[in-house]
């Protein structure tokens, strides 16, 4: 059963079909986001040192590459604040479309970015800026997609529909990892010569598909009702969180730090294996 209503200028649709569309949108959007995020994490361990930080040498380039990897984790909380506030003002779906566009465009442009040998110091600077864009986008995607799914979900199934977002993060991580497994099987000169760009360039078409899917989702009734209450819409979300939800916030921060440490260990381990590879292949 579908209910369509108007709240000001916003068309609101409430139905099981729309709830499923919102969940699929969350799945696909998170898949694309974390596919892009995983590509950068893997490339920071294997590719970016010699391509963008060549003058620093092998170890220095690797450390600088890890620095760009970490930049996104500084930007993610800022992205959550920025896009969370925009979601309350411009709409969940509209904001999430900008979030997805930002991630896809940043990842695609990384695939187009000339190496240090071509444009010098501008290459690592642009890489850091694009990584910041990825971090801002990732900060807005997960919470925003959860909000869109939960607000569309039928009563009694909010947890189920919100879980599609997390399935997308796992699926995106898996696809990104598989893409780099295929690419890194190529000879090193082919890999560093430009083959590494292929998974990044593929982010462009994937983003367009995800945007088309997300475009099919209507705005939520919760957002429309918020627009009808100016005093609530004008509230400062950060202040509200610290005032009324501090214990929950601290739990989220703790869990997030655990997640970050897991990602950092995986990337560090991958780089360690890569560095020791020539030794392992030395004939006895």
N, C-alpha and C positions, 0 to 999 in steps of 0.2 A: 504494500500500500504506500502511495506517495502523497506527501503533503507539500504544497507549494504556497509560499506566503511572501508578502513584501514587508520589509522593515526599512522605511525610508527609501533610499535608492537601491537597496540590496535585495536581490532575489534569493530566497532561502528555500532549499529543497530538503525534505526529511523523508527518507525511505531506506529500506534494507538494501536496495540496489545502489543507492548513493553511498551508503556506508561501505559496501564492498568496493566501490570505485575509489573511495578515500583510502581504504586499506591497501589496495593494489598500487595506488599512487605512492603511498608511503614505502611500500616494498621496492618499487622500481626506483624512486627517488633516492632512497638510502643505498640501493645497490650501486647506482651511478656514482654517488658521493664517495662511497668507500672503495669502489673500484679505482677512482681517481686518487684517493688518499693512499691506497696501498701501492699504486704505481710509484708515487713519489718516495714512499718509505723504502721500497726496494731499490729504486734508482739511486737514492742517497747513499746506500751501502755499496753499490756496484758500479755506478756510472758517473755521477755528478763530480766526483773528485777530479779525475783526469780531464773531463770535458769542460768544466766551469772554473776549476781551481788549480789548473795545471802548474802555475808558477810556485805553488806552495809545496810541491813534491807529493809523494804518495801518502805519507802520514798526515801532513798538514792539510792536504786536499781533502782527505777523508774526514778529518776533524771539522773543517769548514763546512763540508757537506752535511755532517751531522748537525751542525748549527742551523742550517736552513731547515732541516727536518724538524728541529725543536721549535722553530719560530711559530709554526702552526698551532702548537699547544698553548702558546701565549695568546694567540689571536682567538682561539675558540671561545673562551668565556666572553670576550668582547663581542664576538659574533652572536652569541646567545642573547646578550643584552640588547644589541642593536636590532636584530631581526625579531626578537620577542616583542620589543616595543612597537616595531613596525607592524607586526602581526595584529596587535590590538588596535592599531589605527587604520591600516590599509586593508586588513583582511588576511586570514590564515593562508588561503590558497594563493592570492596575489603575491604575498611576501615569499611563499615557498617557491614560486616560479622564478622570482629574482634570485633566490638562494641557489637554485639549481643552475640557472644561467651563469651565475658567477663562478661556480665550481667547474662546470664544463668548459667555459671560455678560458679560465685560468689554466686548466690542464692541457687543453688544446694548444694554447700559446706556449706552454713549456715545451711541447713537442716541436714548435716552430722556432724556438729560441736559438740564435747562433751561438757557437761555442766561444770560449775565451780567446782562442786564436784568431777569431774573425772580428770581434767587436771589443775585445779587451775587457776592462773592468766593468763595462756596462752589462756584460753577460751575467756575472754573479749578482749584481744589484737587481737586475730585472727578475732573476730567479727568486730572490728573497721576496720581492714585491708580489710575485705570482703565488708564492707559498703563503704569504700573509692572506691573500685573497682566498686560497683554499681553506685556511684555518677559520676565517670569518664565516665562510659558507658552511663548513662542517658544524660549526657551533650553532648555526641557525636551523639546520636541516632536521636533526634528530628530535629536538624538543618541538619544533613546529609541526613536523609530520605526526608526532604523537598527539599533539593537540587537535589537528585536523581529523585524525582517525577517531579519537575518543569522543569528540563533540558530534561526530556523525553516527557513532556506534549505537545500536539498540540497547535499551536498558538490560543490564545483566551480562553484557558481552563486551564491555569496554576494555578489559584486560586482554581479551582474545584479539580484538581488532588492533589494539596498540602494539601487540607482539609482532605484527607484520613489519614494523619499522626495524626491529632488531634482527628479524630474519633477513632483511635487506642488507644490513651491515655485514652479516656473515657471508651472504652470497656475493656481495661486492668484493669482500676481502679474498674470497676463494677465486673469483674470476680474475682479479688483478694478479694474484699469485700465479695462476696458471698461464696468464698472458706472458709474464716475465720468464717463466720456466721455458716456454717455447722460444722466446727471443734470446735468452742467455745460452741456448744450445748452439748458437751460431758462433763462427770464429770471432776472436776478440776484435780483430781489425774491422770486421763487418759490423759487429755490435756497437763499438765506439764510433764508427764512421757514420752512423745514422740509423741503424736498425732499431736502436733503443727508442727512437721517436715513434715508432708505429703504434704501440699501445696508447701513447699519449694522444696521438692524432685521432685514434678511434673514439676517444671521449667525446668528440664533437657530434658525430651521428648518434651516439648513445644518449647524449643530452637532449637532442631534438626529439627522439622517441619518448623520453621521459617527460619532456615538456608537453607533448601532445596528450599523453595519458593524464597528466596532472590538470590540464586545461579542461578535461571532462568533469572535474569535480566542482560541485557548487559550493558556495560559501556556507558556513555553518550558522545554525540558529543562535548559538551562544554569542558569536561575534555580532550578529545583527541586533541582538538584545543589548549588548554592550554599547552599541552606537546610540541606542535610545536612552542611555543613562550617561549624560555628559560628565557627571561628577566621577563616575567610575572610570570612564575612558581617559579622564585627565589625571588619574592617580599615577604616581611614579612606581613602576613595578619593582625596582630594586629596593626601595624603601619598604614596600609591602612585604617583600620576601624576608628582609632582615627583621622586620617588626613581628611578623606572625608565623614565620616558617624557618626560623634559625636552626633548630635541631635537624630538620629534614635537609636543610642546605648543607650542614656539616657532614651528614651522612653521604650526600651526593659527592661532596668534595673528596671525602676519603675513598669512596669507590672509584672515582675518576682518577685519583692518583695511582691506584692499583692498576687500572687499565692502561694508563700511560707507561707505567714501569714495565708492563708486559710487552707493549709495542717497542719500547726502547731496547729491551733485552733481545727481542727477535731481530731487530735491525742490526744491533751490535754483533750478535751471533752470526748473522749472514755475512757481514763484512769480515769477520774473523776467519770464517771458512774460505772466503774469497782470497784473502791475503795469504793463507797457508796453502792454497791450491797448487802453486808451482812446486812447493816442497813435496806435496803428496804425489805429484806426477813425475818426480825425479827418478830415473831408472836406478834400480839397486845394483 
